[in-house]
Amino acid sequence: MSAKEKAKAKAEQFIGKAVQKTAHLRGKKSTEAKGAALGIRGKGRERKEKAKDFFKR
């Protein structure tokens, strides 16, 4: 996994979780859902990179 893509995936997960929790505290349901989606996108990106590394072997 390239370090750049790994960092990008972790950043998306972190930012998504922060947005989700902040929106939950403020009662903003649509923003909370967007934060959750961003976190899931980060997890998907991380899994994609791990799969690419697995098949390179």
N, C-alpha and C positions, 0 to 999 in steps of 0.2 A: 504494500500500500504506500503510495507516495505520501510524503509528510505533508505536502500542501493540501491534498484531498482529505487526509485524516484530520488535519486541523480545521478545515472547512466544515466537515461533518460534526466534529465536537462543538464548534462554535454555533452551528445551527441548533443542535440539541440544547445547548446551554441557553441561548437567546430565546428559543421556543418555550422552554420551561419557565424562564423569567417572565416573559410576556404573559404566559398562561396564568401564573400565580398572581401577578399584578392585576390582571383583568378580573380574576376571580374575586380578589379583595374589593375591587371597585364595582363589581356587579355587572360587568360588560361581557355578556355571553358571546357575542359575535367575535370580539377580540380574543376572548379566551379560546375559542375554537380555532382561530388563526394561529395562535401560539402553539396549540396542540398539533396542528398540521405541520408547522415548521419543525417541531421536534421530531415528528414521525418522518419527515423528509430527511432530516439529518441521520436518523437511524437507518433509513433505506440506503442513503449514500454510503454509510459506513459498511453495511452488509455487501453492497455492490463491490466496493473496493476489496473487501476480504475475499469475495468469490473470485475476483480477477486474480488476486495473488495465489489462491489455491490452484487455479487452473494453469498458472504459469509454470508450476513445478513439473 
